[in-house]
Amino acid sequence: MSDVYKRLATKLDQLPNGFPETDTGVELKILQKIFAPEEAEMALKLKPIPETAEVIAKRLDMPLAEIESILDNMARKGQIMSEKKNARQVYTLVPFILGIWELQVNRLDKELSDLHAQYSPVFGFSFGNFAPGFFRVVPINVPITAEQQILPYENARQMLESAKTFQVAECICRKDSALKGAPCKHTLETCLTFSNEENAFDKYPLGRMISKQEAFDLLAKTEEEGLVHQTYNTKSDHFFICNCCSCCCPVLAATKNFGLPYLMAKSHFVAAINQETCEACGACAEERCPMEAITKDNGGYIVKPERCIGCGVCTTACPTDSITLIRKPASQCDEPPENLTDWYFKRAASRGIKMIDE
């Protein structure tokens, strides 16, 4: 196997998200599946910060037309990220997750799915054991008592309010699950990305362009299905909302089954059941809760706060409106990083690596 894949794997592992080495070398097989050798070489020359083709061409001393052709081809294949920022097309080397893997949603096949299945346990345990948390659970749109302040990063609809471009794509986790012979009952097209830039994704759409109202409607639909909203664990810089199911989402599954502390940051809320009005129908526990946080107790149901992630999907299943979300004590609420840059530096420090810019 070409040395270029080892060098690219090393560079991806130097990013805060990581790309850990395995004994089997399956991570190199994944890169070989996604990149041709010359594409991997170009990826090695890109930076994990957005750059225009003009800047890259000048830095690499290559003709602009040639660079644009190469980068555009790589962006179409989901090997790098390309979008508009400040009305200019930019190109970025992105991590394996969240990044290259998700960008393969339109190229995913059984071979790549099988390779990913082999790699996921290694990556997951590495990824989930370094602070700060990667995903953050965003509570669904349920009534919160007046005395409880809702912060912008706790409100999915507020994240979308100032955005100008919206697109929805198929969930790669559900596509991956179907290729493994376990098709999901939930809606496939639920992966929402958005930008404050006009026409941000027009050149390389990952999915289907939708309006702001359609984005709001999508959130409502996913809440009806009992899906969990997740986004980057930051106070700002949000650009996606995943709408996750417990049957396919590896983040929810690994958090529930293995207790990995930093795969996901819980919301600042916890579910509470009114024992006086609860009819013990069990819908919340049997049909909704993704974390098995609601259990039977003396003929009724109670919430295990240590397992509850504060997603709120149980609240909409209750026929008697007996479940509410309440804010946890401040001592139990973690403070998210300010923005993506802050997150990157904190994750890099946690992993003991130096942030790279080349």
Secondary structure by P-SEA (a helix, b strand, c coil): ccaaaaaaaaaaaaccccccccccaaaaaaaaacccaaaaaaaaacccccccaaaaaaaacccaaaaaaaaaaaaaaccbbbbbcccbbbbbbccccccccccccccccaaaaaaaaaaaaaaaaaaaccccccbbbbbcccccccccccccccccccccccccbbbbbccaaaaaaaaaccccccccccccccccccccccccccbbbbcaaaaaaaaaaaaaabbbbbcccccccccccccccccccaaaaaaacccccccbbbccbbbbbcccccccccccccccccccccccccccccccccccccccccccccccccbbbbbccccccccccccaaaaaaaaaaaaccccccc
